[in-house]
């Protein structure tokens, strides 16, 4: 089966489900894992701007997309051209196992998909039984303007699965709100989790935000740098993401 993946975390997933470089024939430049494998796979454009002509020239049996990462117009153009697509839509780690089972069926790797799905379900149950000490956190993803992730998105869901509370700092919107020190005060955020992507936060940036909050008469806020891939990459990466962030945040508590 010839597969093009336009979703970085699912490119990794495809390889971890057993696909080979002979099967995965197209990717984005952000599909960087596993490094030794993806360097042999042709780049067909970015997640938002893939080149449909390049994709069609590869004659894929399946193109892997994500509802949030890839434009609907690309999906529609591929479907209109008669190309089969698989579209993921994951907003919480608890939704990952079923997505993996569906993907495994689509690529005829059901057994491997079931093993990963079951492992993630077991890990989620373990986290539920052994949660982190409760705290109100804001996962920060961009600095200028200052942006966070809401509880309705995958990153927010992953943190809630670990036992943390992710308040909705701005009601409505797209789940990636621009936030202010005043909003962090209003929602009594205690802990800034500074992601390494898409903006690679330095601890000093978080401490500067905390200082602004203090000057406004707000609460004491601490900051911790976290692995951005652990926070946002879903699929088989969910398992390592849960483990990595649990360890990092438990040690920082």
Wavefront OBJ file of the C-alpha trace (Angstrom):
o trace
v 0.000 0.000 0.000
v 1.314 3.447 -0.983
v 0.586 6.046 1.702
v 1.070 9.810 1.915
v 0.920 11.307 5.401
v 0.261 15.007 5.951
v 0.241 14.686 9.750
v 3.642 14.596 11.516
v 2.528 12.586 14.549
v 0.692 10.109 12.331
v 3.730 9.669 10.090
v 5.536 8.433 13.191
v 2.486 6.335 14.048
v 2.441 4.693 10.633
v 6.052 3.616 11.006
v 5.466 2.379 14.550
v 2.520 0.334 13.297
v 4.938 -1.410 10.934
v 4.809 0.539 7.668
v 8.012 0.774 5.655
v 9.644 3.444 3.486
v 8.383 1.497 0.487
v 4.830 2.063 1.714
v 5.060 5.633 3.039
v 5.890 7.562 -0.106
v 5.045 11.164 0.834
v 5.249 13.426 3.891
v 5.510 17.033 5.087
v 8.793 18.674 6.176
v 7.444 18.593 9.739
v 7.282 14.788 9.646
v 10.650 14.391 11.377
v 10.235 11.064 13.212
v 11.551 8.443 12.902
v 14.527 10.333 11.480
v 16.286 7.402 9.807
v 13.106 6.472 7.949
v 11.556 9.806 6.968
v 14.728 11.070 5.314
v 13.986 8.553 2.562
v 10.404 9.800 2.044
v 9.552 12.540 -0.471
v 8.274 15.864 0.860
v 5.011 16.935 -0.791
v 4.500 20.289 0.942
v 3.496 21.532 4.376
v 0.562 20.551 6.527
v -1.376 23.660 5.469
v -0.003 23.906 1.926
v 0.534 20.431 0.481
v 1.066 20.138 -3.254
v -1.850 18.055 -4.506
v -0.200 17.472 -7.895
v 2.848 15.986 -6.164
v 0.595 13.819 -4.017
v -1.353 12.522 -7.007
v 1.871 11.830 -8.937
v 2.843 9.396 -6.183
v -0.353 7.403 -6.873
v -1.161 6.805 -3.192
v -3.729 4.253 -2.119
v -4.325 6.377 0.991
v -3.635 9.918 2.182
v -3.609 10.466 5.949
v -5.044 13.789 7.137
v -6.098 15.444 10.368
v -9.187 17.610 10.705
v -7.325 20.334 12.570
v -3.880 20.206 10.960
v -4.915 20.084 7.296
v -7.278 22.358 5.326
v -10.688 20.970 4.386
v -10.110 22.212 0.846
v -7.201 19.750 0.488
v -9.402 16.928 1.760
v -12.130 17.840 -0.716
v -9.709 18.105 -3.632
v -8.236 14.679 -2.899
v -11.660 13.081 -2.543
v -12.830 14.699 -5.776
v -9.793 13.190 -7.489
v -10.842 9.740 -6.300
v -8.088 9.322 -3.705
v -8.906 7.463 -0.509
v -8.333 9.456 2.671
v -8.113 8.730 6.378
v -8.992 11.705 8.581
v -8.154 11.767 12.273
v -9.986 13.955 14.756
v -8.596 13.680 18.268
v -9.258 16.154 21.061
v -8.416 13.988 24.101
v -6.003 11.094 24.706
v -8.984 8.859 25.488
v -9.969 9.161 21.807
v -6.586 7.970 20.548
v -7.071 4.189 21.002
v -10.148 4.079 18.774
v -8.427 6.281 16.190
v -5.480 3.871 16.165
v -7.797 0.909 15.662
v -9.448 2.656 12.716
v -6.094 3.611 11.202
v -4.780 0.098 11.745
v -7.739 -1.278 9.812
v -7.218 1.226 7.000
v -3.562 0.185 6.543
v -4.048 -3.507 7.390
v -2.040 -3.337 10.603
v -4.860 -4.256 13.005
v -2.766 -6.367 15.361
v -0.099 -3.724 15.921
v -2.759 -1.027 16.276
v -4.563 -3.044 18.917
v -1.372 -3.463 20.930
v -0.729 0.286 20.929
v -4.387 1.091 21.649
v -4.499 -1.278 24.596
v -1.231 0.092 25.991
v -2.556 3.645 25.865
v -5.814 2.619 27.524
v -3.840 0.945 30.311
v -1.634 4.026 30.718
v -4.666 6.316 30.933
v -6.179 4.093 33.610
v -2.880 4.140 35.514
v -2.776 7.948 35.354
v -6.360 8.102 36.617
v -5.426 5.964 39.611
v -2.197 7.889 40.257
v -2.876 11.503 39.253
v -0.499 14.388 39.683
v -1.118 16.757 42.555
v -3.982 18.977 41.421
v -3.078 22.429 40.096
v -4.583 25.007 37.739
v -2.248 25.196 34.772
v -1.927 27.100 31.522
v -0.038 25.325 28.702
v 1.700 28.160 26.870
v 2.467 27.673 23.186
v 3.327 31.146 21.819
v 4.958 34.237 23.244
v 4.169 37.292 21.106
v 1.227 37.366 21.264
v 0.972 35.232 24.382
v -1.089 32.145 23.533
v -2.279 29.118 25.447
v -4.243 25.926 24.755
v -7.770 25.422 26.019
v -9.141 22.336 27.790
v -11.096 21.294 24.692
v -7.959 20.643 22.637
v -5.731 17.556 22.733
v -2.945 19.235 24.719
v -5.433 20.423 27.324
v -7.028 16.987 27.447
v -3.680 15.304 27.970
v -2.958 17.506 30.981
v -6.389 16.843 32.465
v -5.750 13.114 31.987
v -2.709 13.577 34.226
v -4.900 15.083 36.948
v -4.306 18.782 36.302
v -6.940 21.460 35.730
v -6.797 23.485 32.519
v -9.191 26.436 32.759
v -10.754 28.014 29.676
v -8.988 31.366 29.778
v -11.111 32.784 26.956
v -14.602 31.519 26.230
v -15.347 30.462 22.648
v -12.773 30.913 19.922
v -10.628 28.188 18.385
v -9.170 26.687 21.556
v -5.863 28.528 21.182
v -6.632 31.842 22.904
v -4.483 34.923 23.090
v -4.253 35.505 26.837
v -3.268 38.338 29.144
v -1.805 38.440 32.642
v -5.213 39.677 33.745
v -6.879 36.507 32.391
v -4.314 34.354 34.185
v -5.134 36.211 37.410
v -8.887 35.961 36.877
v -8.730 32.205 36.392
v -6.291 31.723 39.277
v -3.647 29.968 37.188
v -0.943 28.596 39.476
v 1.464 27.054 36.994
v 2.664 28.034 33.530
v 3.728 25.051 31.428
v 6.089 26.431 28.802
v 6.054 24.322 25.655
v 9.139 23.829 23.478
v 6.966 24.139 20.342
v 5.737 25.848 18.279
v 7.505 28.580 20.301
v 10.512 27.285 22.187
v 9.893 28.951 25.533
v 12.753 29.858 27.826
v 12.150 29.653 31.556
v 12.934 33.351 31.799
v 9.934 34.140 29.592
v 7.617 32.351 31.976
v 9.190 34.057 34.961
v 8.647 37.435 33.271
v 4.946 36.631 32.858
v 4.773 35.611 36.509
v 6.395 38.906 37.481
v 3.783 40.842 35.491
v 1.082 38.961 37.383
v 2.734 39.807 40.701
v 2.960 43.511 39.790
v -0.766 43.492 39.009
v -1.454 42.156 42.510
v -2.103 38.604 41.353
v -1.201 35.203 42.725
v 2.233 33.580 42.851
v 2.763 31.627 39.630
v 5.515 29.126 38.928
v 6.878 28.084 35.558
v 8.169 24.806 34.119
v 9.508 24.083 30.635
v 7.938 21.020 29.001
v 8.471 18.930 25.863
v 6.193 20.285 23.138
v 6.035 17.002 21.263
v 4.963 15.206 24.437
v 2.207 17.794 24.807
v 0.831 17.852 21.272
v 1.833 14.751 19.280
v -0.940 12.155 19.260
v -1.191 8.599 18.000
v 1.414 6.121 19.173
v 3.247 9.190 20.583
v 0.440 9.567 23.138
v 1.945 6.784 25.237
v 5.357 8.444 25.550
v 3.720 11.858 25.913
v 1.773 10.771 28.979
v 4.849 9.159 30.514
v 7.170 12.085 29.754
v 4.887 14.807 31.083
v 3.903 12.810 34.160
v 7.586 12.397 35.035
v 8.507 16.027 34.278
v 5.600 17.552 36.172
v 5.765 15.131 39.071
v 9.437 16.035 39.595
v 8.593 19.745 39.350
v 5.727 19.574 41.841
l 1 2 3 4 5 6 7 8 9 10 11 12 13 14 15 16 17 18 19 20 21 22 23 24 25 26 27 28 29 30 31 32 33 34 35 36 37 38 39 40 41 42 43 44 45 46 47 48 49 50 51 52 53 54 55 56 57 58 59 60 61 62 63 64 65 66 67 68 69 70 71 72 73 74 75 76 77 78 79 80 81 82 83 84 85 86 87 88 89 90 91 92 93 94 95 96 97 98 99 100 101 102 103 104 105 106 107 108 109 110 111 112 113 114 115 116 117 118 119 120 121 122 123 124 125 126 127 128 129 130 131 132 133 134 135 136 137 138 139 140 141 142 143 144 145 146 147 148 149 150 151 152 153 154 155 156 157 158 159 160 161 162 163 164 165 166 167 168 169 170 171 172 173 174 175 176 177 178 179 180 181 182 183 184 185 186 187 188 189 190 191 192 193 194 195 196 197 198 199 200 201 202 203 204 205 206 207 208 209 210 211 212 213 214 215 216 217 218 219 220 221 222 223 224 225 226 227 228 229 230 231 232 233 234 235 236 237 238 239 240 241 242 243 244 245 246 247 248 249 250 251 252 253
